[in-house]
């Protein structure tokens, strides 16, 4: 399979601006189709999840299908292994705060260096 780089670049509207985007923890460029799906969700089905009225059922299913897609992408055993958050930094912070009371003196947490210092 040959990657059509022009097609890939075309999916990211910001790349037509002439600016170079060095993506980092502050954000990254988004594919237009993703923005379209988010806008459609927010404009048409952004209601209480889990209720039994029709638009809530649609909304709940849309959110669930996103979790299922992420589960498949990351080869997770369950959607319960999928967490959403505003950024990886915030997710790690939330995890650290959640487990800090259980860390005992002498125990270690091993991290990798992929995140900025």
C-alpha positions in Angstrom: 0.0 0.0 0.0 1.3 3.4 -0.9 0.6 6.3 1.4 -0.9 9.3 -0.6 0.8 12.1 1.4 -1.2 14.9 -0.4 -4.4 13.2 0.7 -3.2 12.9 4.2 -2.1 16.5 4.4 -5.4 17.5 2.8 -7.3 16.0 5.8 -5.6 18.6 8.1 -7.0 22.1 7.2 -4.4 23.9 9.3 -1.7 22.6 7.1 -2.9 24.9 4.3 -2.1 28.0 6.4 1.6 28.1 5.5 2.6 27.7 9.2 4.7 24.9 10.5 3.0 23.2 13.4 5.5 21.6 15.9 2.8 19.7 17.8 3.3 19.3 21.5 1.5 18.8 24.8 -0.3 22.1 24.2 -2.3 20.5 21.3 -2.1 19.0 17.9 -3.8 19.6 14.6 -7.1 17.8 14.0 -8.4 16.0 11.0 -11.4 17.9 9.4 -13.6 14.8 9.5 -13.1 14.6 13.3 -14.0 18.2 13.8 -17.1 17.6 11.6 -18.2 14.6 13.8 -17.6 16.5 17.0 -19.6 19.5 15.7 -22.4 17.2 14.6 -22.5 15.5 18.0 -22.5 18.8 19.9 -25.1 20.4 17.6 -27.5 17.5 17.2 -27.1 14.9 20.0 -25.4 16.6 22.9 -27.8 15.5 25.7 -27.8 13.5 28.9 -26.3 10.1 28.3 -28.0 6.9 29.5 -31.6 8.2 29.5 -34.3 6.4 27.6 -35.6 9.1 25.3 -34.6 8.7 21.7 -32.0 11.4 21.2 -30.3 10.2 24.4 -30.1 6.7 23.2 -28.5 7.9 19.9 -26.1 10.1 21.9 -25.2 7.2 24.3 -24.6 4.9 21.3 -22.3 7.5 19.6 -20.2 7.8 22.8 -20.1 4.1 23.2 -19.0 3.5 19.6 -16.1 5.9 20.2 -15.0 4.0 23.2 -15.3 0.7 21.2 -13.2 2.2 18.4 -10.5 3.2 20.9 -10.6 -0.2 22.5 -10.0 -1.8 19.1 -7.3 0.7 18.1 -5.3 0.1 21.3 -6.1 -3.6 21.5 -7.6 -3.2 24.9 -9.6 -6.1 26.4 -12.5 -3.9 27.5 -13.8 -0.4 27.0 -13.2 -0.1 30.7 -9.5 0.3 29.9 -10.2 3.4 27.9 -10.1 6.8 29.6 -10.9 10.2 28.1 -9.4 13.4 29.3 -8.4 16.9 28.1 -4.8 15.9 27.8 -2.3 13.1 28.6 -0.7 15.4 31.1 -4.0 15.9 33.0 -4.8 12.1 32.8 -1.4 11.3 34.4 -2.0 14.0 37.0 -5.4 12.5 37.8 -4.0 9.0 38.0 -1.2 10.1 40.3 -3.6 11.9 42.6 -5.9 8.8 42.7 -3.1 6.4 43.7 -0.9 8.6 45.9 -2.5 7.5 49.2 -1.7 3.9 48.3 2.0 4.4 47.6 4.1 3.1 50.4 7.7 4.3 51.4 10.2 2.4 49.3 7.8 1.6 46.4 8.7 3.0 43.0 6.7 4.2 40.0 8.5 3.6 36.7 7.8 6.1 33.9 9.1 6.4 30.4 10.7 9.4 28.8 8.3 10.0 25.9 6.7 13.0 27.6 8.5 16.3 27.8 10.5 17.1 30.9 
